[in-house]
Amino acid sequence: MNLIIRLLVTAIVAYLLTMILQGVHFSGFGGAIIFSIVLGILNLIVKPILNLLGLPLTIITLGLFALVINAVIILIADYFIESMVVDGFWWALIFSILLSLITSLANSMLSDKD
């Protein structure tokens, strides 16, 4: 049940961010739900590989390269999802930063109530 709530929180936050950011678009809320599922799968499978390969750069940049990895994950999700459009790398970077911050805040508020 916790997984479903987290997926819904991610979908809601992503959908609301597309109303604020001009460079990221979903065709509807269903696209945001599909995005949250694909993002979860990519974070489970692809992100650890990218983190391992990018570890030297992450260390050299004092962790800032992790933001680039998050943006790449968003761009990979955009590639697989037809109902999502990201206008470029910088929009993916901004979207990933805001999505991470707001989703973590929302999930922490939801977990505090348990």
Salt bridges, closest charged atoms under 4 A:
ASP87 OD2 - HIS25 NE2 3.54
